[in-house]
Amino acid sequence: MALYIVEITNSGITNGVRREKGMSVEVSCNSNPVSHNGGVLVYEAFDRKYGVDSKDGRFLTPGCYKVTRK
């Protein structure tokens, strides 16, 4: 499995959930973690690290994040 870093690239509020530029999580996955299984691994990682209910806020809208393979 590869290790991916998902980083927020711009600040904003989506459905009451605030995201800040530079927030990032590391996720272990076989493919792009945002598109794999609906991004569940990424949402859970943001919930664990930052305590935000990111799934309800559609936290990962297109263009607000970048995925890097480590």
PyMOL Python script that loads the backbone (N, CA, C, O; Angstrom):
from pymol import cmd

cmd.read_pdbstr("""\
ATOM      1  N   MET A   1       0.842  -1.190   0.000  1.00  0.00           N
ATOM      2  CA  MET A   1       0.000   0.000   0.000  1.00  0.00           C
ATOM      3  C   MET A   1       0.874   1.235   0.000  1.00  0.00           C
ATOM      4  O   MET A   1       1.946   1.256   0.605  1.00  0.00           O
ATOM      5  N   ALA A   2       0.411   2.249  -0.675  1.00  0.00           N
ATOM      6  CA  ALA A   2       1.145   3.508  -0.756  1.00  0.00           C
ATOM      7  C   ALA A   2       0.615   4.483   0.295  1.00  0.00           C
ATOM      8  O   ALA A   2      -0.527   4.381   0.743  1.00  0.00           O
ATOM      9  N   LEU A   3       1.459   5.412   0.666  1.00  0.00           N
ATOM     10  CA  LEU A   3       1.072   6.451   1.608  1.00  0.00           C
ATOM     11  C   LEU A   3       0.791   7.725   0.820  1.00  0.00           C
ATOM     12  O   LEU A   3       1.636   8.187   0.054  1.00  0.00           O
ATOM     13  N   TYR A   4      -0.391   8.286   1.009  1.00  0.00           N
ATOM     14  CA  TYR A   4      -0.801   9.505   0.325  1.00  0.00           C
ATOM     15  C   TYR A   4      -0.981  10.624   1.338  1.00  0.00           C
ATOM     16  O   TYR A   4      -1.402  10.393   2.471  1.00  0.00           O
ATOM     17  N   ILE A   5      -0.656  11.846   0.911  1.00  0.00           N
ATOM     18  CA  ILE A   5      -0.902  13.037   1.728  1.00  0.00           C
ATOM     19  C   ILE A   5      -1.987  13.842   1.012  1.00  0.00           C
ATOM     20  O   ILE A   5      -1.841  14.193  -0.159  1.00  0.00           O
ATOM     21  N   VAL A   6      -3.068  14.128   1.721  1.00  0.00           N
ATOM     22  CA  VAL A   6      -4.148  14.949   1.188  1.00  0.00           C
ATOM     23  C   VAL A   6      -4.083  16.280   1.923  1.00  0.00           C
ATOM     24  O   VAL A   6      -4.221  16.332   3.145  1.00  0.00           O
ATOM     25  N   GLU A   7      -3.869  17.358   1.165  1.00  0.00           N
ATOM     26  CA  GLU A   7      -3.682  18.692   1.753  1.00  0.00           C
ATOM     27  C   GLU A   7      -4.704  19.667   1.190  1.00  0.00           C
ATOM     28  O   GLU A   7      -4.955  19.692  -0.015  1.00  0.00           O
ATOM     29  N   ILE A   8      -5.288  20.465   2.070  1.00  0.00           N
ATOM     30  CA  ILE A   8      -6.236  21.508   1.667  1.00  0.00           C
ATOM     31  C   ILE A   8      -5.438  22.653   1.047  1.00  0.00           C
ATOM     32  O   ILE A   8      -4.444  23.100   1.619  1.00  0.00           O
ATOM     33  N   THR A   9      -5.875  23.131  -0.132  1.00  0.00           N
ATOM     34  CA  THR A   9      -5.124  24.168  -0.836  1.00  0.00           C
ATOM     35  C   THR A   9      -5.732  25.564  -0.718  1.00  0.00           C
ATOM     36  O   THR A   9      -5.078  26.549  -1.062  1.00  0.00           O
ATOM     37  N   ASN A  10      -6.969  25.663  -0.239  1.00  0.00           N
ATOM     38  CA  ASN A  10      -7.553  26.992  -0.021  1.00  0.00           C
ATOM     39  C   ASN A  10      -8.529  26.957   1.151  1.00  0.00           C
ATOM     40  O   ASN A  10      -9.186  25.945   1.395  1.00  0.00           O
ATOM     41  N   SER A  11      -8.613  28.047   1.854  1.00  0.00           N
ATOM     42  CA  SER A  11      -9.497  28.144   3.017  1.00  0.00           C
ATOM     43  C   SER A  11     -10.929  28.386   2.582  1.00  0.00           C
ATOM     44  O   SER A  11     -11.182  28.886   1.486  1.00  0.00           O
ATOM     45  N   GLY A  12     -11.858  28.031   3.442  1.00  0.00           N
ATOM     46  CA  GLY A  12     -13.255  28.297   3.148  1.00  0.00           C
ATOM     47  C   GLY A  12     -14.176  27.587   4.118  1.00  0.00           C
ATOM     48  O   GLY A  12     -13.737  26.821   4.976  1.00  0.00           O
ATOM     49  N   ILE A  13     -15.461  27.855   3.964  1.00  0.00           N
ATOM     50  CA  ILE A  13     -16.490  27.206   4.770  1.00  0.00           C
ATOM     51  C   ILE A  13     -17.472  26.558   3.810  1.00  0.00           C
ATOM     52  O   ILE A  13     -18.002  27.216   2.915  1.00  0.00           O
ATOM     53  N   THR A  14     -17.713  25.275   3.996  1.00  0.00           N
ATOM     54  CA  THR A  14     -18.670  24.540   3.169  1.00  0.00           C
ATOM     55  C   THR A  14     -19.675  23.878   4.094  1.00  0.00           C
ATOM     56  O   THR A  14     -19.317  23.020   4.901  1.00  0.00           O
ATOM     57  N   ASN A  15     -20.928  24.277   3.976  1.00  0.00           N
ATOM     58  CA  ASN A  15     -21.998  23.720   4.813  1.00  0.00           C
ATOM     59  C   ASN A  15     -21.658  23.784   6.297  1.00  0.00           C
ATOM     60  O   ASN A  15     -21.929  22.841   7.040  1.00  0.00           O
ATOM     61  N   GLY A  16     -21.069  24.885   6.724  1.00  0.00           N
ATOM     62  CA  GLY A  16     -20.766  25.096   8.134  1.00  0.00           C
ATOM     63  C   GLY A  16     -19.476  24.461   8.621  1.00  0.00           C
ATOM     64  O   GLY A  16     -19.146  24.576   9.801  1.00  0.00           O
ATOM     65  N   VAL A  17     -18.746  23.800   7.752  1.00  0.00           N
ATOM     66  CA  VAL A  17     -17.484  23.172   8.133  1.00  0.00           C
ATOM     67  C   VAL A  17     -16.339  24.011   7.580  1.00  0.00           C
ATOM     68  O   VAL A  17     -16.229  24.212   6.371  1.00  0.00           O
ATOM     69  N   ARG A  18     -15.494  24.495   8.475  1.00  0.00           N
ATOM     70  CA  ARG A  18     -14.387  25.362   8.076  1.00  0.00           C
ATOM     71  C   ARG A  18     -13.160  24.533   7.737  1.00  0.00           C
ATOM     72  O   ARG A  18     -12.792  23.614   8.469  1.00  0.00           O
ATOM     73  N   ARG A  19     -12.534  24.868   6.620  1.00  0.00           N
ATOM     74  CA  ARG A  19     -11.267  24.251   6.251  1.00  0.00           C
ATOM     75  C   ARG A  19     -10.226  25.351   6.073  1.00  0.00           C
ATOM     76  O   ARG A  19     -10.522  26.426   5.551  1.00  0.00           O
ATOM     77  N   GLU A  20      -9.017  25.068   6.510  1.00  0.00           N
ATOM     78  CA  GLU A  20      -7.931  26.034   6.430  1.00  0.00           C
ATOM     79  C   GLU A  20      -6.851  25.522   5.492  1.00  0.00           C
ATOM     80  O   GLU A  20      -6.538  24.331   5.474  1.00  0.00           O
ATOM     81  N   LYS A  21      -6.292  26.425   4.722  1.00  0.00           N
ATOM     82  CA  LYS A  21      -5.193  26.074   3.832  1.00  0.00           C
ATOM     83  C   LYS A  21      -4.067  25.457   4.661  1.00  0.00           C
ATOM     84  O   LYS A  21      -3.691  25.988   5.706  1.00  0.00           O
ATOM     85  N   GLY A  22      -3.537  24.341   4.189  1.00  0.00           N
ATOM     86  CA  GLY A  22      -2.438  23.682   4.885  1.00  0.00           C
ATOM     87  C   GLY A  22      -2.853  22.517   5.751  1.00  0.00           C
ATOM     88  O   GLY A  22      -1.997  21.732   6.160  1.00  0.00           O
ATOM     89  N   MET A  23      -4.138  22.371   6.050  1.00  0.00           N
ATOM     90  CA  MET A  23      -4.588  21.192   6.797  1.00  0.00           C
ATOM     91  C   MET A  23      -4.268  19.970   5.956  1.00  0.00           C
ATOM     92  O   MET A  23      -4.529  19.957   4.753  1.00  0.00           O
ATOM     93  N   SER A  24      -3.704  18.938   6.580  1.00  0.00           N
ATOM     94  CA  SER A  24      -3.364  17.760   5.800  1.00  0.00           C
ATOM     95  C   SER A  24      -3.477  16.501   6.655  1.00  0.00           C
ATOM     96  O   SER A  24      -3.406  16.547   7.883  1.00  0.00           O
ATOM     97  N   VAL A  25      -3.654  15.385   5.969  1.00  0.00           N
ATOM     98  CA  VAL A  25      -3.687  14.072   6.613  1.00  0.00           C
ATOM     99  C   VAL A  25      -2.906  13.096   5.746  1.00  0.00           C
ATOM    100  O   VAL A  25      -2.748  13.300   4.542  1.00  0.00           O
ATOM    101  N   GLU A  26      -2.422  12.034   6.379  1.00  0.00           N
ATOM    102  CA  GLU A  26      -1.761  10.949   5.665  1.00  0.00           C
ATOM    103  C   GLU A  26      -2.677   9.739   5.670  1.00  0.00           C
ATOM    104  O   GLU A  26      -3.241   9.376   6.702  1.00  0.00           O
ATOM    105  N   VAL A  27      -2.819   9.115   4.500  1.00  0.00           N
ATOM    106  CA  VAL A  27      -3.715   7.973   4.359  1.00  0.00           C
ATOM    107  C   VAL A  27      -2.991   6.879   3.582  1.00  0.00           C
ATOM    108  O   VAL A  27      -2.348   7.155   2.569  1.00  0.00           O
ATOM    109  N   SER A  28      -3.094   5.649   4.051  1.00  0.00           N
ATOM    110  CA  SER A  28      -2.520   4.505   3.359  1.00  0.00           C
ATOM    111  C   SER A  28      -3.603   3.858   2.512  1.00  0.00           C
ATOM    112  O   SER A  28      -4.656   3.477   3.022  1.00  0.00           O
ATOM    113  N   CYS A  29      -3.337   3.734   1.198  1.00  0.00           N
ATOM    114  CA  CYS A  29      -4.358   3.230   0.278  1.00  0.00           C
ATOM    115  C   CYS A  29      -3.670   2.690  -0.979  1.00  0.00           C
ATOM    116  O   CYS A  29      -2.535   3.060  -1.279  1.00  0.00           O
ATOM    117  N   ASN A  30      -4.361   1.817  -1.709  1.00  0.00           N
ATOM    118  CA  ASN A  30      -3.811   1.268  -2.950  1.00  0.00           C
ATOM    119  C   ASN A  30      -3.928   2.216  -4.132  1.00  0.00           C
ATOM    120  O   ASN A  30      -3.163   2.105  -5.089  1.00  0.00           O
ATOM    121  N   SER A  31      -4.875   3.147  -4.079  1.00  0.00           N
ATOM    122  CA  SER A  31      -5.084   4.105  -5.169  1.00  0.00           C
ATOM    123  C   SER A  31      -5.421   5.461  -4.559  1.00  0.00           C
ATOM    124  O   SER A  31      -5.353   5.629  -3.341  1.00  0.00           O
ATOM    125  N   ASN A  32      -5.781   6.421  -5.391  1.00  0.00           N
ATOM    126  CA  ASN A  32      -6.111   7.762  -4.913  1.00  0.00           C
ATOM    127  C   ASN A  32      -7.160   7.671  -3.799  1.00  0.00           C
ATOM    128  O   ASN A  32      -8.279   7.228  -4.057  1.00  0.00           O
ATOM    129  N   PRO A  33      -6.828   8.078  -2.568  1.00  0.00           N
ATOM    130  CA  PRO A  33      -7.746   7.893  -1.438  1.00  0.00           C
ATOM    131  C   PRO A  33      -9.013   8.741  -1.510  1.00  0.00           C
ATOM    132  O   PRO A  33     -10.009   8.409  -0.867  1.00  0.00           O
ATOM    133  N   VAL A  34      -8.994   9.825  -2.278  1.00  0.00           N
ATOM    134  CA  VAL A  34     -10.191  10.666  -2.379  1.00  0.00           C
ATOM    135  C   VAL A  34     -11.249   9.979  -3.226  1.00  0.00           C
ATOM    136  O   VAL A  34     -12.441  10.073  -2.934  1.00  0.00           O
ATOM    137  N   SER A  35     -10.815   9.289  -4.273  1.00  0.00           N
ATOM    138  CA  SER A  35     -11.789   8.620  -5.147  1.00  0.00           C
ATOM    139  C   SER A  35     -12.059   7.173  -4.728  1.00  0.00           C
ATOM    140  O   SER A  35     -13.052   6.587  -5.160  1.00  0.00           O
ATOM    141  N   HIS A  36     -11.214   6.600  -3.914  1.00  0.00           N
ATOM    142  CA  HIS A  36     -11.389   5.214  -3.464  1.00  0.00           C
ATOM    143  C   HIS A  36     -12.466   5.131  -2.383  1.00  0.00           C
ATOM    144  O   HIS A  36     -12.363   5.790  -1.349  1.00  0.00           O
ATOM    145  N   ASN A  37     -13.490   4.326  -2.622  1.00  0.00           N
ATOM    146  CA  ASN A  37     -14.555   4.081  -1.651  1.00  0.00           C
ATOM    147  C   ASN A  37     -15.226   5.375  -1.166  1.00  0.00           C
ATOM    148  O   ASN A  37     -15.592   5.492   0.003  1.00  0.00           O
ATOM    149  N   GLY A  38     -15.378   6.320  -2.057  1.00  0.00           N
ATOM    150  CA  GLY A  38     -16.056   7.572  -1.712  1.00  0.00           C
ATOM    151  C   GLY A  38     -15.268   8.492  -0.794  1.00  0.00           C
ATOM    152  O   GLY A  38     -15.840   9.415  -0.214  1.00  0.00           O
ATOM    153  N   GLY A  39     -13.979   8.262  -0.650  1.00  0.00           N
ATOM    154  CA  GLY A  39     -13.140   9.121   0.188  1.00  0.00           C
ATOM    155  C   GLY A  39     -13.280   8.875   1.678  1.00  0.00           C
ATOM    156  O   GLY A  39     -12.850   9.697   2.487  1.00  0.00           O
ATOM    157  N   VAL A  40     -13.877   7.752   2.048  1.00  0.00           N
ATOM    158  CA  VAL A  40     -14.142   7.461   3.458  1.00  0.00           C
ATOM    159  C   VAL A  40     -12.864   7.520   4.306  1.00  0.00           C
ATOM    160  O   VAL A  40     -12.879   8.060   5.412  1.00  0.00           O
ATOM    161  N   LEU A  41     -11.774   6.971   3.797  1.00  0.00           N
ATOM    162  CA  LEU A  41     -10.517   6.987   4.556  1.00  0.00           C
ATOM    163  C   LEU A  41     -10.050   8.406   4.839  1.00  0.00           C
ATOM    164  O   LEU A  41      -9.550   8.699   5.925  1.00  0.00           O
ATOM    165  N   VAL A  42     -10.214   9.278   3.863  1.00  0.00           N
ATOM    166  CA  VAL A  42      -9.789  10.667   4.029  1.00  0.00           C
ATOM    167  C   VAL A  42     -10.695  11.388   5.022  1.00  0.00           C
ATOM    168  O   VAL A  42     -10.211  12.107   5.896  1.00  0.00           O
ATOM    169  N   TYR A  43     -12.002  11.200   4.890  1.00  0.00           N
ATOM    170  CA  TYR A  43     -12.934  11.835   5.829  1.00  0.00           C
ATOM    171  C   TYR A  43     -12.659  11.388   7.265  1.00  0.00           C
ATOM    172  O   TYR A  43     -12.656  12.201   8.189  1.00  0.00           O
ATOM    173  N   GLU A  44     -12.429  10.095   7.438  1.00  0.00           N
ATOM    174  CA  GLU A  44     -12.142   9.586   8.787  1.00  0.00           C
ATOM    175  C   GLU A  44     -10.827  10.137   9.325  1.00  0.00           C
ATOM    176  O   GLU A  44     -10.718  10.414  10.519  1.00  0.00           O
ATOM    177  N   ALA A  45      -9.832  10.298   8.466  1.00  0.00           N
ATOM    178  CA  ALA A  45      -8.544  10.846   8.900  1.00  0.00           C
ATOM    179  C   ALA A  45      -8.693  12.306   9.339  1.00  0.00           C
ATOM    180  O   ALA A  45      -8.112  12.706  10.347  1.00  0.00           O
ATOM    181  N   PHE A  46      -9.468  13.107   8.592  1.00  0.00           N
ATOM    182  CA  PHE A  46      -9.700  14.502   8.998  1.00  0.00           C
ATOM    183  C   PHE A  46     -10.494  14.558  10.302  1.00  0.00           C
ATOM    184  O   PHE A  46     -10.242  15.413  11.151  1.00  0.00           O
ATOM    185  N   ASP A  47     -11.450  13.648  10.457  1.00  0.00           N
ATOM    186  CA  ASP A  47     -12.221  13.597  11.703  1.00  0.00           C
ATOM    187  C   ASP A  47     -11.311  13.297  12.888  1.00  0.00           C
ATOM    188  O   ASP A  47     -11.408  13.944  13.931  1.00  0.00           O
ATOM    189  N   ARG A  48     -10.424  12.310  12.726  1.00  0.00           N
ATOM    190  CA  ARG A  48      -9.510  11.943  13.818  1.00  0.00           C
ATOM    191  C   ARG A  48      -8.535  13.064  14.158  1.00  0.00           C
ATOM    192  O   ARG A  48      -8.318  13.369  15.331  1.00  0.00           O
ATOM    193  N   LYS A  49      -7.951  13.676  13.137  1.00  0.00           N
ATOM    194  CA  LYS A  49      -6.887  14.662  13.375  1.00  0.00           C
ATOM    195  C   LYS A  49      -7.421  16.025  13.807  1.00  0.00           C
ATOM    196  O   LYS A  49      -6.859  16.655  14.703  1.00  0.00           O
ATOM    197  N   TYR A  50      -8.504  16.483  13.174  1.00  0.00           N
ATOM    198  CA  TYR A  50      -8.988  17.843  13.421  1.00  0.00           C
ATOM    199  C   TYR A  50     -10.332  17.913  14.137  1.00  0.00           C
ATOM    200  O   TYR A  50     -10.751  18.994  14.550  1.00  0.00           O
ATOM    201  N   GLY A  51     -11.009  16.789  14.290  1.00  0.00           N
ATOM    202  CA  GLY A  51     -12.284  16.775  14.987  1.00  0.00           C
ATOM    203  C   GLY A  51     -13.413  17.438  14.232  1.00  0.00           C
ATOM    204  O   GLY A  51     -14.360  17.936  14.841  1.00  0.00           O
ATOM    205  N   VAL A  52     -13.326  17.450  12.909  1.00  0.00           N
ATOM    206  CA  VAL A  52     -14.399  18.051  12.103  1.00  0.00           C
ATOM    207  C   VAL A  52     -15.215  16.947  11.457  1.00  0.00           C
ATOM    208  O   VAL A  52     -14.673  15.923  11.040  1.00  0.00           O
ATOM    209  N   ASP A  53     -16.513  17.161  11.378  1.00  0.00           N
ATOM    210  CA  ASP A  53     -17.393  16.202  10.725  1.00  0.00           C
ATOM    211  C   ASP A  53     -17.357  16.516   9.234  1.00  0.00           C
ATOM    212  O   ASP A  53     -18.293  17.100   8.687  1.00  0.00           O
ATOM    213  N   SER A  54     -16.276  16.125   8.592  1.00  0.00           N
ATOM    214  CA  SER A  54     -16.008  16.552   7.228  1.00  0.00           C
ATOM    215  C   SER A  54     -16.946  15.930   6.202  1.00  0.00           C
ATOM    216  O   SER A  54     -17.200  16.548   5.169  1.00  0.00           O
ATOM    217  N   LYS A  55     -17.458  14.755   6.441  1.00  0.00           N
ATOM    218  CA  LYS A  55     -18.309  14.103   5.439  1.00  0.00           C
ATOM    219  C   LYS A  55     -19.619  14.866   5.241  1.00  0.00           C
ATOM    220  O   LYS A  55     -20.067  15.024   4.105  1.00  0.00           O
ATOM    221  N   ASP A  56     -20.233  15.336   6.306  1.00  0.00           N
ATOM    222  CA  ASP A  56     -21.477  16.087   6.176  1.00  0.00           C
ATOM    223  C   ASP A  56     -21.260  17.438   5.510  1.00  0.00           C
ATOM    224  O   ASP A  56     -22.172  17.970   4.877  1.00  0.00           O
ATOM    225  N   GLY A  57     -20.074  17.991   5.645  1.00  0.00           N
ATOM    226  CA  GLY A  57     -19.803  19.310   5.082  1.00  0.00           C
ATOM    227  C   GLY A  57     -19.266  19.291   3.675  1.00  0.00           C
ATOM    228  O   GLY A  57     -18.869  20.331   3.151  1.00  0.00           O
ATOM    229  N   ARG A  58     -19.246  18.129   3.052  1.00  0.00           N
ATOM    230  CA  ARG A  58     -18.668  18.009   1.713  1.00  0.00           C
ATOM    231  C   ARG A  58     -17.313  18.700   1.677  1.00  0.00           C
ATOM    232  O   ARG A  58     -17.029  19.543   0.826  1.00  0.00           O
ATOM    233  N   PHE A  59     -16.508  18.309   2.624  1.00  0.00           N
ATOM    234  CA  PHE A  59     -15.220  18.927   2.910  1.00  0.00           C
ATOM    235  C   PHE A  59     -14.283  18.923   1.710  1.00  0.00           C
ATOM    236  O   PHE A  59     -13.547  19.887   1.498  1.00  0.00           O
ATOM    237  N   LEU A  60     -14.300  17.865   0.934  1.00  0.00           N
ATOM    238  CA  LEU A  60     -13.372  17.737  -0.185  1.00  0.00           C
ATOM    239  C   LEU A  60     -14.070  18.049  -1.499  1.00  0.00           C
ATOM    240  O   LEU A  60     -14.348  17.154  -2.296  1.00  0.00           O
ATOM    241  N   THR A  61     -14.347  19.319  -1.712  1.00  0.00           N
ATOM    242  CA  THR A  61     -14.934  19.732  -2.967  1.00  0.00           C
ATOM    243  C   THR A  61     -13.829  19.830  -4.013  1.00  0.00           C
ATOM    244  O   THR A  61     -12.689  20.139  -3.666  1.00  0.00           O
ATOM    245  N   PRO A  62     -14.136  19.577  -5.278  1.00  0.00           N
ATOM    246  CA  PRO A  62     -13.101  19.614  -6.317  1.00  0.00           C
ATOM    247  C   PRO A  62     -12.354  20.950  -6.340  1.00  0.00           C
ATOM    248  O   PRO A  62     -12.963  22.017  -6.274  1.00  0.00           O
ATOM    249  N   GLY A  63     -11.045  20.870  -6.434  1.00  0.00           N
ATOM    250  CA  GLY A  63     -10.220  22.068  -6.522  1.00  0.00           C
ATOM    251  C   GLY A  63      -9.754  22.620  -5.193  1.00  0.00           C
ATOM    252  O   GLY A  63      -8.992  23.587  -5.176  1.00  0.00           O
ATOM    253  N   CYS A  64     -10.179  22.044  -4.073  1.00  0.00           N
ATOM    254  CA  CYS A  64      -9.775  22.587  -2.768  1.00  0.00           C
ATOM    255  C   CYS A  64      -8.708  21.732  -2.100  1.00  0.00           C
ATOM    256  O   CYS A  64      -8.318  22.022  -0.969  1.00  0.00           O
ATOM    257  N   TYR A  65      -8.231  20.698  -2.760  1.00  0.00           N
ATOM    258  CA  TYR A  65      -7.241  19.821  -2.151  1.00  0.00           C
ATOM    259  C   TYR A  65      -6.257  19.326  -3.204  1.00  0.00           C
ATOM    260  O   TYR A  65      -6.517  19.393  -4.405  1.00  0.00           O
ATOM    261  N   LYS A  66      -5.113  18.824  -2.721  1.00  0.00           N
ATOM    262  CA  LYS A  66      -4.188  18.152  -3.618  1.00  0.00           C
ATOM    263  C   LYS A  66      -3.759  16.841  -2.954  1.00  0.00           C
ATOM    264  O   LYS A  66      -3.624  16.757  -1.733  1.00  0.00           O
ATOM    265  N   VAL A  67      -3.552  15.843  -3.776  1.00  0.00           N
ATOM    266  CA  VAL A  67      -3.148  14.523  -3.297  1.00  0.00           C
ATOM    267  C   VAL A  67      -1.727  14.264  -3.781  1.00  0.00           C
ATOM    268  O   VAL A  67      -1.436  14.385  -4.971  1.00  0.00           O
ATOM    269  N   THR A  68      -0.846  13.907  -2.851  1.00  0.00           N
ATOM    270  CA  THR A  68       0.532  13.621  -3.179  1.00  0.00           C
ATOM    271  C   THR A  68       0.888  12.230  -2.676  1.00  0.00           C
ATOM    272  O   THR A  68       0.590  11.877  -1.535  1.00  0.00           O
ATOM    273  N   ARG A  69       1.515  11.460  -3.520  1.00  0.00           N
ATOM    274  CA  ARG A  69       1.969  10.137  -3.099  1.00  0.00           C
ATOM    275  C   ARG A  69       3.338  10.280  -2.457  1.00  0.00           C
ATOM    276  O   ARG A  69       4.251  10.853  -3.051  1.00  0.00           O
ATOM    277  N   LYS A  70       3.481   9.768  -1.258  1.00  0.00           N
ATOM    278  CA  LYS A  70       4.717   9.931  -0.498  1.00  0.00           C
ATOM    279  C   LYS A  70       5.663   8.783  -0.762  1.00  0.00           C
ATOM    280  O   LYS A  70       6.761   8.747  -0.207  1.00  0.00           O
TER     281      LYS A  70
END
""", "prot")
cmd.dss("prot")
cmd.show_as("cartoon", "prot")
cmd.util.cbc("prot")
cmd.orient("prot")
